[in-house]
Amino acid sequence: MAWILIVIAGLLEVAWSIGMKYTDGFTRLWPSVFTGAGIVASMMLLSYAAKSLPIGTAYGVWVGIGAAGAAVVGMVALGEPASAARILFIGLLLVAIVGLKVTSGH
């Protein structure tokens, strides 16, 4: 169950990090409310998962999902550059996430 929570928390991290682009420095009400709720929910799920997973693994997977997901969404939906190097490094992040999962002992 902890791994499911981490994946959901990571996906929420993607959502709130992309949402920050639309808050306009937290001056727009509804994007700010949704972004703030995403931050809180993501961290709560991370904290629940960390009760049974090593914190280094839980945090590393959470950050990895968020970073890779935000980069992919940025390239696919927001017009950010999609160079071969960026795609390679996102792939390396995914390898690291899987490696942390496989070596966590859970």
N, C-alpha and C positions, 0 to 999 in steps of 0.2 A: 504493500500500500504506500510506503514511503516513496518509492520510485515514481509512482503515479503522481503523488503530490509534487515531487520535484519537477516533473515534466510540465504539469499544469502551472506551477509557479514560474518556470522558465518561459512558458508561452505568455503568461501575464506580464513578465518582464519585457518581452518583445512589444506587447501592446502598449505598456505605459511609456517605454522609451520612444516609440514612434509617436505616441500621443503628446509627448512633450513638444514636438515640433508644432503642434496645433494650438498649444496653450498661449503662444505669443508672450512668453515670459511670465506665465501664470496671470495674465491680464484678461483672458477670456474665460468666463465662468464655467460653461459646461465642459469644454475640453479639459479644463483644470480639475473639475470635480471627478471626471472619469479617469484622468491620469492619476490623481491622488488616490482614488479607490483602488486602481490597479496596483499601485505601489504598495499600499497597505495589505491587500489580499495576497500579493506575491510574497511579501516578506512573512506574512503569517503562515502560508503554506510551507515556505522554507523552514521556518522555525519548528513546525510540526514534524516535518520530515527529519530534521536534525535531531529529534529525540531518539531516533533509532538508527540513523546513519552517521558515520563519522563526519564531523563538520567540514573538514577539508574536502571530502568527496562531495557532500551535499552542496556546498557553496560553489565549488569548482564546476559542477554540472549545471547548476542554476545560472551562473555567470556565462558559461559556455553556450548554453541554449539561448540566453538573452542576446549575447554578442553576435553569434552566428545568425540568429533569427532576424535581428535588427539590420544586419548587413544585407541579408537576402531581401528583406522587405524594401530596404532602401534602394537596392539595385532594380528589383522587379517593379515596384510601385511608385517610387519617388524619383526615378531618373538618375540615380547615382551611377558612377562609372562601374561597369562590370568587366574589369580586365581579367586576364588569365591569372595574374598574380593574386588578385583579391579572391577569386574563386578557389585557387589553390590553398590560400591561408584559411578560408572558411572550411574547406575540407580537412585541414589539419586540426582545426578546432573540434570538428565532429569526431575525428579520430581520438583526440584527447578526451572528449566526453565519454566515448565508448570505453576507452582505456580506464578511466576512473571508475566507471560502473563495473567493469570486469574484475578489476583488482581490489574492489572495496570489501570483498568478503561477505557481501549480503546478497 
